[in-house]
Amino acid sequence: MTNRLPIRALALTLLTGLAAASAATAAEPLPFEVPEGTKIVLADDANNAASLLKLSGEAGKLAADVSFANFSSGPLRLEAIRAGAAQVGAVGDVPPILAQFSGADVVIVGAVITSGDATIFATAPGSGIRTHADLKGKTVGINVGTSQQATVLRNLRAAGLTVADIKPVNLGLAEFADALRANQIDAAVLKQPDRARYLASVAGTDARAIPDAPGASSNLKYLYASKAALADPAQAAAIRDLVVHWYRAHLWKNGNKDVWIAEYLTKDQRLSAADAKTVADSDGSATRIPAWDEVRRTQQDTIDLLQAAGQFPGKVLKAEEEFDPRFEGLNDKSPAVNDEKAASLAK
């Protein structure tokens, strides 16, 4: 009994010290210098970020040795970061919410918004669905914990409906098209090229695509990073440099869709010419770097929408806690380590 109070006091002291160290790290400005030999790994999806940086010419300008590892889903990319196998991940808008809910030590460091209709509803033959309001009482495929789920909920909200007004069926994203063809579900939000392929396969029926309600798809793409990496000055500087080049690469893509189609979608991803064009069109040609006030509002709306639907129970989640404020204001014009201008600024 005599040892219990000192042990508690010691534990409290340690916890207080860790919290203070974490707060101090967040308050410190981002380091600029990337020491020679610094390495980071980006958890990628289907070579997307790697190809974007390479084709734009930005990969050769990176100050650190950046390598890429592919993972097929946001949860797997998060686990790679948790395990220390990667320091940065490329994700959509819902994985950072899942990360906050689960207590993962990751924060958003970069954000872009695409302009196209990447994910919209498609309906099953004979469903009779023509508008989002017609989804009432229908069986709808949902992939829980993904951006697709948020798109479903926003479209329902725009039609004056909630998830309680439909019959949700949790399926994997790759299962939606087959389930629609077999009339196991009445509707689902499909990404490209799955949507185009599905609609072509049911041509001549009343199956259709239903355009999103305004704002129903956030079209957000994030880079997030582990707090452990950001606490290391060399890796934090490397991540800052990566974010700047990632921004530049996205804006390069706006004016080079033909190169993206030929070199990434067709050659790397082995899509047909028609499917490659469909995918590129769904991303649009006006990717932009948003102000973080806008992104935080959108992210909080997504949090609230998902929690109202029963996701992430038992915690009050705040969008502002998902962002590292030191990265706010970075854009394609920000100095990168290997820029001549940046070199002069660093002296």
C-alpha positions in Angstrom: 0.0 0.0 0.0 2.8 2.4 0.8 4.1 2.3 -2.8 0.8 3.1 -4.5 0.8 6.9 -4.2 4.4 7.4 -5.4 3.7 5.1 -8.5 0.6 7.1 -9.3 2.5 10.4 -8.9 5.3 9.1 -11.2 2.7 8.0 -13.8 1.0 11.4 -13.7 4.3 13.2 -14.0 5.2 11.1 -17.1 1.9 11.6 -18.7 2.0 15.4 -18.1 5.5 15.5 -19.5 4.5 13.6 -22.7 1.5 15.9 -23.2 3.7 19.0 -22.8 6.2 17.5 -25.3 3.5 16.9 -27.8 2.1 20.4 -27.4 5.6 21.9 -27.8 6.1 19.9 -31.0 2.9 21.2 -32.4 3.8 24.8 -31.5 7.3 24.7 -33.1 7.6 26.0 -36.6 8.2 23.5 -39.4 11.9 22.9 -40.0 13.1 23.6 -43.5 16.4 21.8 -43.8 16.3 18.2 -45.0 19.6 16.5 -44.0 21.2 14.3 -46.6 20.1 10.7 -46.3 16.6 11.5 -44.9 14.1 8.8 -45.9 10.3 8.7 -45.8 7.7 6.2 -47.1 4.4 7.3 -48.5 1.5 4.8 -48.2 0.1 5.0 -51.7 -3.0 3.7 -53.6 -2.4 2.0 -57.0 0.8 4.0 -57.7 -1.3 7.2 -57.9 0.9 9.6 -55.8 4.1 8.0 -57.1 3.0 8.4 -60.7 1.7 11.9 -60.2 5.1 13.1 -58.8 7.1 11.2 -61.4 5.1 12.3 -64.5 5.0 15.9 -63.4 8.8 16.0 -62.8 8.4 16.8 -59.2 9.7 13.5 -57.9 13.2 14.4 -59.1 13.1 17.7 -57.1 12.3 16.1 -53.7 14.9 16.8 -51.0 14.4 13.5 -49.3 14.6 9.9 -50.4 10.8 9.2 -50.8 9.7 5.7 -51.5 6.1 4.4 -52.1 4.2 1.3 -50.8 0.8 0.4 -52.2 -2.1 -0.5 -50.0 -5.6 -1.2 -51.4 -7.6 0.7 -48.7 -7.5 3.6 -46.3 -7.5 1.4 -43.2 -4.5 -0.6 -44.5 -2.6 2.7 -45.2 -3.4 3.8 -41.7 -2.1 0.5 -40.2 1.1 0.9 -42.2 1.6 4.3 -40.6 0.8 3.0 -37.2 3.3 0.2 -37.6 6.0 2.7 -38.7 6.2 1.2 -42.2 5.2 4.5 -43.7 5.3 8.1 -42.4 2.7 9.6 -44.8 -0.5 8.4 -46.4 -2.7 9.4 -49.3 -6.4 9.2 -48.4 -9.9 10.5 -48.8 -12.0 12.5 -46.3 -13.2 9.7 -44.1 -10.0 7.9 -43.0 -8.8 10.9 -41.0 -12.0 10.8 -39.1 -11.5 7.0 -38.4 -8.0 7.8 -37.3 -9.2 10.4 -34.8 -11.9 8.1 -33.5 -9.4 5.3 -33.0 -6.7 7.5 -31.4 -4.2 7.1 -34.2 -1.5 9.7 -34.0 -1.8 11.1 -37.5 -2.7 14.6 -38.7 -3.6 16.0 -42.1 -0.7 17.9 -43.8 -2.0 18.5 -47.3 -5.4 18.8 -49.1 -6.6 19.2 -52.7 -10.1 19.2 -54.1 -10.9 17.8 -57.5 -13.7 19.1 -59.7 -15.2 16.1 -61.4 -18.1 13.7 -60.5 -15.9 10.9 -59.3 -18.5 9.0 -57.3 -22.3 9.2 -58.0 -25.3 6.9 -57.7 -26.1 4.2 -60.2 -29.3 2.2 -60.1 -30.3 -1.4 -60.7 -32.5 -2.4 -63.7 -36.1 -2.3 -62.8 -35.5 -0.3 -59.6 -37.7 2.6 -60.7 -35.3 5.1 -59.1 -35.0 8.3 -61.1 -34.1 10.8 -58.3 -32.5 10.7 -54.9 -36.0 11.1 -53.3 -36.9 7.7 -55.0 -34.3 6.0 -52.7 -36.8 6.0 -49.9 -37.6 2.4 -48.9 -35.0 1.0 -51.3 -32.0 -1.3 -50.7 -28.8 0.7 -51.0 -25.3 -0.6 -51.0 -23.0 1.2 -48.6 -19.3 0.7 -47.7 -19.2 1.7 -44.1 -16.4 4.0 -43.0 -15.5 5.3 -46.4 -16.0 8.5 -48.5 -18.6 6.6 -50.4 -20.8 6.3 -47.3 -20.5 10.0 -46.8 -21.6 10.7 -50.4 -24.7 8.5 -49.8 -25.6 10.4 -46.7 -25.2 13.8 -48.2 -27.4 12.9 -51.2 -30.0 11.5 -48.8 -29.9 14.7 -46.8 -30.4 16.8 -49.9 -33.5 14.8 -50.7 -34.8 15.3 -47.2 -34.0 11.7 -46.2 -31.8 9.9 -43.7 -30.3 6.5 -43.5 -33.4 5.4 -41.6 -35.4 5.9 -44.8 -33.5 3.3 -46.7 -32.4 -0.3 -46.3 -28.6 -0.1 -46.1 -26.5 -3.2 -47.1 -22.8 -3.1 -46.2 -20.8 -4.4 -49.1 -17.2 -4.0 -50.4 -16.8 -1.4 -53.1 -15.8 -4.0 -55.7 -19.1 -5.9 -55.0 -21.5 -3.0 -55.9 -21.7 -3.6 -59.7 -22.4 -7.3 -59.4 -25.0 -6.7 -56.7 -26.8 -4.1 -58.9 -26.8 -6.4 -61.9 -28.3 -9.2 -59.8 -30.9 -6.9 -58.3 -29.6 -7.7 -54.8 -29.5 -3.9 -54.2 -31.4 -1.1 -55.8 -28.7 1.6 -55.9 -25.1 2.3 -54.9 -22.5 5.0 -55.3 -20.0 3.7 -57.9 -16.5 5.1 -58.6 -15.1 5.2 -62.1 -14.4 3.1 -64.2 -16.8 0.7 -62.4 -19.8 3.0 -63.0 -19.2 3.3 -66.8 -18.5 -0.5 -67.1 -21.7 -1.3 -65.1 -23.9 1.0 -67.1 -22.6 -0.3 -70.4 -23.3 -3.9 -69.2 -27.0 -3.0 -68.5 -27.6 -0.8 -71.6 -31.2 -1.0 -72.8 -32.6 -1.2 -69.3 -33.8 1.7 -67.1 -30.7 1.6 -65.0 -29.1 5.0 -64.8 -26.6 7.3 -63.1 -28.1 10.0 -60.8 -25.9 13.1 -60.6 -24.9 14.3 -57.1 -26.8 16.9 -55.3 -24.7 20.1 -55.0 -21.9 19.4 -52.5 -22.8 15.8 -52.0 -19.2 14.7 -52.9 -16.5 16.5 -51.0 -13.9 15.5 -53.7 -11.2 15.9 -51.1 -7.8 14.2 -51.3 -5.5 14.4 -48.3 -2.0 13.6 -47.3 -1.7 12.8 -43.6 1.4 12.0 -41.6 2.3 10.3 -38.3 3.0 12.6 -35.3 6.1 10.5 -34.6 7.6 11.4 -38.0 6.6 15.1 -37.5 8.3 15.1 -34.1 11.6 14.3 -35.9 13.0 17.5 -37.5 14.5 15.8 -40.5 11.4 13.9 -41.4 9.1 16.9 -40.6 11.2 19.0 -43.1 11.0 16.2 -45.7 7.2 15.9 -45.3 6.9 19.7 -45.7 8.9 19.5 -48.9 6.9 16.5 -50.1 3.6 18.4 -49.6 4.8 21.4 -51.7 5.8 19.1 -54.6 2.5 17.1 -54.2 0.6 20.4 -54.7 2.7 21.3 -57.7 2.1 17.9 -59.2 -1.7 18.1 -58.8 -1.8 21.5 -60.6 0.5 20.1 -63.3 -2.1 17.4 -63.9 -4.8 20.0 -64.7 -3.0 20.9 -67.9 -1.6 17.5 -68.8 -4.6 15.1 -68.8 -3.4 13.5 -72.0 -0.1 12.5 -70.4 -1.9 11.2 -67.3 -4.3 9.1 -69.4 -1.5 7.6 -71.6 1.2 7.1 -69.0 -0.7 6.3 -65.8 -4.2 5.2 -66.5 -3.4 3.3 -69.7 0.2 2.1 -69.3 0.5 1.8 -65.5 -3.1 0.8 -64.6 -3.8 -1.0 -67.9 -7.2 0.5 -68.5 -8.6 0.6 -72.0 -8.4 3.9 -73.8 -12.2 4.5 -73.2 -12.1 3.5 -69.5 -9.0 5.7 -69.0 -10.7 8.7 -70.4 -13.8 8.1 -68.3 -11.7 7.9 -65.1 -9.8 11.1 -66.1 -13.0 13.0 -66.8 -14.4 11.9 -63.5 -11.6 13.7 -61.7 -12.1 16.9 -63.8 -9.4 19.3 -64.9 -9.6 21.9 -62.1 -8.0 20.4 -59.0 -7.3 23.2 -56.6 -5.6 23.8 -53.3 -8.3 24.9 -50.8 -8.1 27.2 -47.8 -8.0 25.2 -44.7 -11.0 27.0 -43.2 -13.1 25.7 -46.0 -11.7 22.2 -45.6 -12.2 22.1 -41.8 -15.9 23.2 -42.3 -16.4 20.4 -44.8 -14.7 17.9 -42.7 -16.7 18.8 -39.6 -19.9 18.5 -41.6 -18.8 15.0 -42.7 -18.1 14.1 -39.1 -21.5 15.3 -37.9 -23.3 13.5 -40.8 -21.6 10.2 -40.1 -22.1 10.4 -36.3 -25.8 11.2 -36.8 -26.0 8.0 -38.9 -24.5 6.0 -35.9 -20.8 6.0 -36.9 -18.0 6.8 -34.5 -20.1 6.6 -31.3 -19.1 7.7 -27.9 -16.7 10.5 -28.7 -17.0 14.2 -29.7 -14.9 14.5 -32.8 -13.6 17.9 -33.9 -12.3 18.4 -37.4 -9.7 21.0 -36.2 -7.9 18.2 -34.3 -7.3 16.3 -37.6 -5.0 19.0 -39.0 -1.4 20.1 -38.2 -1.8 23.9 -38.3 1.9 24.3 -39.3 1.1 23.1 -42.8 -1.7 25.6 -43.3 -0.9 28.1 -46.0 1.5 25.8 -47.9 0.8 25.7 -51.6 2.4 25.2 -55.0 4.1 28.6 -54.6 5.7 27.8 -51.3 9.5 27.4 -51.4 10.8 23.8 -51.6 14.2 22.8 -50.4 15.8 22.4 -53.9 14.3 25.6 -55.3 16.9 28.3 -56.0 14.7 30.7 -54.1 14.3 28.3 -51.2 18.1 27.9 -51.0 18.5 31.6 -50.7 15.8 31.8 -48.1 17.4 29.0 -46.0 20.7 30.9 -45.7 
